[in-house]
Amino acid sequence: MNVYSEIIPHFRFEGIDKQTKGLILSGSPCSVRQDNAPQVCLEGIRGSIPVLGICYGAQLLASISGGNVENSPSREYGRASVTIKDASDPLLRGLPETSQVWMSHGDTITSLPEGLKIIASTEDVPVAAYSFSGEPTWGLQFHPEVVHSIEGARILSNFVTGICGCKGEWTGESFIQSCVTELRSQLGEDEVVLGLSGGVDSSVAAVLLHKAIGKRLHCIFVDSGLLRKNEVCNVMDSYGNMGLDVTVADASDKFLTDLAGVTDPETKRKIIGRDFVEVFEQEAHKFKNVKWLGQGTIYPDVVESAKVNGTATVIKSHHNVGGLPEKMGLKVVEPLRMLFKDEVRKIGLALGIDSRLIGRHPFPGPGLAIRIIGEVTREKLETLREADAIFIDSLRKYGLYDSIWQAGTILLPVRSVGVMGDERTYENCVALRAVTSVDGMTADWARIPHEALAAISSEIINKVKGVNRVVYDISSKPPATIEWE
């Protein structure tokens, strides 16, 4: 909505200032019934500025106001249909009588505090949305911020621009201007080393840093041997016209040797993270005057690795937040750390980066290692690369790539019987994964037309040696994650 906002962990919240137009209390994996449940002091805030609680935030507002929150008979995840009870409420202004929303909670509000009015319900959740009489305070049990809540953007717009009176003046251009100014002030005359992956985040971070400090930025691209087909050549071609100083380090033998025999997903990630640090450190030491490590960390990385918010659940470890700065005595600069992926893409386009690179799907830092279930070998990597290339190229051919948030192929530790050329086969199975999302925090499986899936399956089986079965993953996040490991 182009409205400036700050995300603050509850334990760092120290109140509001005169510039604060509104406050949103987010969701949480915690329960308000826990002894150590996240709390925030709203004394002097409620009634003075608008407050909106989302999921846990809504339960917290109800609980501290005298209502009861109890464990739901059944946990509610996924789509639900919400019915508006009070169409005149300013938070729900302009919404249809019923619409789809996204639920993700295990508790529910069972008794209402004084002054609380129900303004929307679902079949299973009577208190799906509420307001407080006499004060600008609202609560939503569902998540309006995810794309699967069809009217969610309108609800948030009603709150941010309608109720809070904010103006949409925070644009990509304004972010670039302020970010470059801050980077110049932060870095002074120091030099920076940054690991490029070929993805959107590191590329945008690199161009921002280059815009701020020019030739004092040194980029390193680590070839782990876990990349997609022709990835190194494609990546370097993309960077050819950006004016970046990029060094390629081929460390594929090291990564594959260290991954031999390893099957546990987190162990894989940690080995890859360790090897990345070692290779990167070796290359970075060639630049004698470097004092900063640049990283393309974005906010979902921070949340899901629990780096900032002490109550966020660790969903997965990220190798780009490893121990490299401490080992090398470097300070860290992360120009994108408070942005979500959709915002990063807007910034990239505003910077003039090629739209084909900006539109690339996210690709996991550990690469294809976490798309091979079980041990990683050269043979498995080659099989997966060929199948994955067919899948991604086909999505482009059928005009589906840009409407999908992320897609990839997974090599399963499963062999099954098949028939090829009137002969019995006993070969590998691959799973296709494609999801739609806005920020990667939640995702739904992409509805690829059956005709396209059939053609992709047929091409993979016909062209990729050792594969005789293709399946399609139709799981959403939550409860599943986007990647399999």
N, C-alpha and C positions, 0 to 999 in steps of 0.2 A: 504493500500500500504506500510505499515511499514515505513512511513515517519513522523517524528516528526512535530507536528503543535501546535499552540496555538490559542485559540478562544478568541477574545478580543471585548468587546462592543465598539461601535463606539465612545462613549463619553470618553472612557479610552485610545483611541489610541493616542500615542504620537510620531508616526514616526517609523522608522526602524533602525536596527543596521547592522553592517557589516556581521552578520551571517544570516540575512534574505535573503532567496533565491527567494521568491515570495509572492504576496499578493492576497488574494481572498476576494472580497466584496460579502457578502451573500445576500440572499433574505430578505424580510421584509413584515409585514402586512401593512406597510405604503405606501403612494403614494409620489413620488418625488414632486408632485404639492402641497402638504400640506405645511403650514407655518412652522410647527415644524418637517418637514421630517428629518430623520437622515442624517447627512452630515459627511464627513471626508476630511481632508486636504491632498491632494495628491501631493502638490508642492514638487519638488525634488525627488519624488518617481517614477512617470510616466516617462518612458524612462530609468530609472536606473535599475529597476528590472521588471520582468514580472508581469502584473496585469490581473486578470480575474474577471469580474463582472457576477454574477448569478442573473437572474430575476430582483429584485429591484436594485442590484448592477450594472447590465447592463444598466438599465434605468438611474441610477444616472450618470454613466460615459458618456452616450450620452447627458444627459441634461447639465452637467457642461462643456461639450465641444461645446455647441451651438446648439444641436439638440432639437427637441420638443418631449415631452411625453404627451399623452392625454389619456383620459378615453376610453377604448375599447367599441365598440358598444355592445358587449356581453362579459361577463367575461368568460375566458377560463380555465376550470379545467379538468384534466385528460389526457388521452392519445391523442397524435397527431402524425402525420407522418411528419418527417423533411426530406427535400431534400438538399443534399450538392451542393452548387454553386461553391465552389473552393476546389477541392480535394487536391490541393497542399499546402493548408494552414497547418502549423505544428500542430495546435490545433485539426484538423480533420483528420490527417494523418491515413490511414489504415481503415477508416470507409467505409461502403457500401454507395451507392448513396442515398438510402433512409433507414430510420430506425425509430422505435417508440421512442418517448420522452414523458416526463411528464410535462404538463403545469399547472400553478397555479398563475394566475395574472388577474388584472382588468384594468391595464394600458397597453399601447403599444407605441412604438417609431414610430412617424408619419413623421418626417422629419430628415434627416441625417446631422450631423455636418460635417464640412470639414475634409477630411482624413479618414472618416469611410467607410469601404467596407463590403457589405453584403456577408457572406460566407455560409449561410444556411437559408432556409425559410420553412414555412409550408403553407398549403393552406390558412389559416386565418391570419398568422403572417408573413409578408414579412421579417421583421428583426428578425429572430429566432437566428441568430448568426452573429457576425461581428468582424472585426479586424480593428485596426488603422494603417494606412500607416506610416512607419518611426519610430514606437515605438512598443515594445512588450506588447500591450494591447488588450485584447479581451473581448467580452461580449456574454452571452448566455441568451436568454429569457426563455428557459426551464431549468428544474432542472436535471443536470447530476448526482447529488449525490444520487438520489433515484433509487431503483432497477428497477422501471418501465421504466426508460430511458435505453433501451437495450444496447446502446453503451456508456452509461454515464461513466462507469469505465475506458473505453479506452480513452475518452476525458480527464478525470481528470489525467490519467496516462501520456498522451501526454503533459499536462501542467506541472505537478509536476516533473516527471522524465525527460521528453524530453526537454521541454522549460526551466524549472527552474534548471535542472541538479541535482535534489536531489537523494539520494541513499536510498534504502529501508532497513535501518539498525535499525530502531526502532521496536523491537520485544517484545513479551510478557515477555521474560526473562529479557530483558534490563529494561522494566518498573518495574518489580518486584524488581529488584536490586536497582534501584534508589528510588522507592517508600518506600521500607523498610528502606533504609538509611535516607530518609527525615522524616519518621514517628519516628524513634528513636531519631533524632535530635529535632523534634517538641515536642515529648511527654516526653522526658527525663525519669525520674523514676516515672512519674505519672501513675495513674490507669484510665482505660477507661471502660465505660458501653455502651453496644450496644444492640439495639433491633433486634432480629433475626425474620425473617418472614418465612423462609423456601424457599425463592426465591433465584435467582441467585445473585442479587446485594448485599443483606445483607450478604449472605454466603461468597462471594468473599472478601467483605470488612472485615468480621470477620477473615478469614484466613490470610489476609495480616496483620491485626493488631496483630493477634496471633503470626505470624512469627516475627514481630517487637518487641513485648513486652511480649509475653508468658502469664504467669498466671496473669499478671496485667490487662488482659482483662476479663470482666464479661459480659456474654450475657443473655438477657432476652427474652423469647418467650411469647408473650401475646396471650392467647386463647380468642378471642373476641366472640366466638360462631357464627362467620360469615365465617368460613372456610369451605373448601370442605370436602367431606366424608373421614373420617379416616386421616385427615390432620395432627393432632397433633402427632399421632403414626408414620406416615410416615416421618415427619420432624425430630423427635427425633432419629429415626433409621438412617437417613442420617447423623446426626451430631455425631453419636456414635463413629465413627472411626477418627474424626478430632482432638480430643484432646481439644475440646472447653468446657469451663465451662458454662453450659446453665441451667437457671432456668425457669420453666414453671409457668405462672400465669394464672389461670382459672378465667376469668372475664366475662364469657358469660352472666350471669344473669344481670349484670350491663349494658352491652351494649344493650341487648334486651329490658330492662326496659326503658332506655333512648331513644330508637328509637321508642317506641310505639306511634302510631298515626302520625308519621312524614312521609311526602310524597315527599317533595322537595329534589332534588338530592344534592344541595350544602349544605342544612341544615343537611342532613344525613352525608355528609363528615365531616362537622364541629363538629357534635356531636361525631362521631367516633374518630376524631382527638383529641378532648377534653378528651374523656374517655381514649383513648390510653395514653395520657400524664399523666392523673391522676393515672392510674394503673401502668404505667412504673415508674413514680416518686416514688410511694409507694414502689415498689420493689427495685428501684435503691438506695433508702436511706439506705437499708440494707448493702450496701457496703460503709463504712465510708470514705475511702480515695480516692474516685473517683473525678477526676477533669475535665474529658473530656467525651463528648457524641459522640460516633461513629455512623455514619449513612452511609447507602448504597446508598446515593443520586448519581444518574448519570445525565449526561448532559441534556437529554430530560426532567427530573424532574425540573431541574433548569430553562430551557427555558420556559416550559409550565406553570410553576408557577410564571414566571417573577421575579425570585429571583435575577438574576444578570443583565440580559439585560433589561434596563428600558423601551425599546420600544417593547419588545415581548408582544404579546397578551396573557392574562391569559386565558388559555383554561380550566383548572380545578385546584382546590386546592389540595395540597398533604399533608396528615397528617404527613408525616415524615419531614416536614420543619416547624412544629408548634412551639409553644412558650416554649417548654421544657427547652432548655438551659438557657433562661432568668430566668425561675422560680427556677431552681435548682442552678443557678450560675455556670453553666458548660460552658466550651469552646467546640467548635464543631470541630471534625476531620472527614473529608469526603474524603477518599483516591481515590474514583472513580468519583468525581464530574465533571471531564472534559472528561469522557469516555462515549461512546455510548454502547448500549447493546451488539453488536457484539464484540466490543473490550473487554468488561467485560468477555464475555464467553471465549475468547482467553486467557485472564489472568488466569481465573479459571482453564482451562485445563493445562496451564503451571505450576500452583500451585499444580497440582496432585489431584484436587477435582474430585470426581466421575462424570463421563460423564453423567450419568442419571440425576443428580441434575443440572449440568451445562446446560443440554439440556431442562430443564423444561421451559414451556411457562411462560411468565410474568403473574402475578396475581395481581389485583389491591389491594392497601393497605386497602381500605374500605371493601374488601372481597365481599361476595355474596350480601351485602346490596345494592350495586349499580347494581346488576344484578336481583334484584327484583324491578320491576317498581311499585312504590307506597309504602305502609306501609310494614315494615318488621315484620313478625311474625314467631314463631317457626314452625307452620304448613307449611308456605310457604318455609321456609328454608329447611325443610326435603324433601318437594316435589322437590325443585330445586337441592338439593344435589344428590338425586337419579337419576334424569334426567341427570345432569352434569356428574356423574360418568359413566353412560352408554355411553355418548358422548365421553368422553376422553378415556375410555378404548377401545371403538370401533376404535378410530383413531389409537391407538397403534396396535390393532388387524389387521387392514387393512394396516399397514405400512405407515400411513399418518402423524403421529404425528411429526416426525422430520422435515418434509418439510413445516410445518405450524408454523408461528411465534407465534400466540396466538389463543386459542380457548376457548369457554365457552358457557354456556347456560343461557338464560335470561327468567325469568318468567314474562309473560305479564299480565297486569291488564285486561285481556280479557277472557270472557267465551263464548263458542260457542256450538252449537248443534251438537251432534254426535250420532252414533248408535253403541252399543256394545251388543252382544248377543241378537239381535233383540229388544233391548230396547233403548229408547231415552235417551241420556245423555246431560248434560249441564255443561261442565267442562272447565278446564284451557288450555291455549295455551302456549307453550314454543317456543322460537326462538333460533336457533343454530347460533353461530357466529364463523367464522374461517377466519383468514387473513394471508397473506404473507407479510413480510416486512424485512428490514435489521436493522433499528434502531428505529422503532416505530413512527417516525415523520410523515411518510406517510405509507399507507398500502393498499393492494388490497384484495378483497375477494378471498378465496381459492377455486379452482375448484375441489371440492370433487366429485368423480364419483357418478353418479346418483344411481348406485346399492348400494353403501355404504350408501348414504343418506336415501335410502328407508329402508334398514335394520336397521339403527339407529332409524329412525322414528317409525318403527314397534315395536322395542324392548322397546322404551320409553313408547309408548302408552299401550303396553301389560303389562309392569311391574311397571309403576309408577302410583299409585292410584291418581286420580283426574286430569289426563292429557288425553285429547282426540284429540289434534291437535298439529302438529309440523311444523314450518316454518323455512326457511333458509334465512339469511340476506346476500344480495348481494350488499351491499353498500361499497364504497371505502373511504379512508381517504386521503385528503379531498374529498367531503365535510362532510361526516359523521366522527365521532370519532370511535375508536375501541370499547370502552365500550359504553353502551347505556345511562348511567348516569355519 
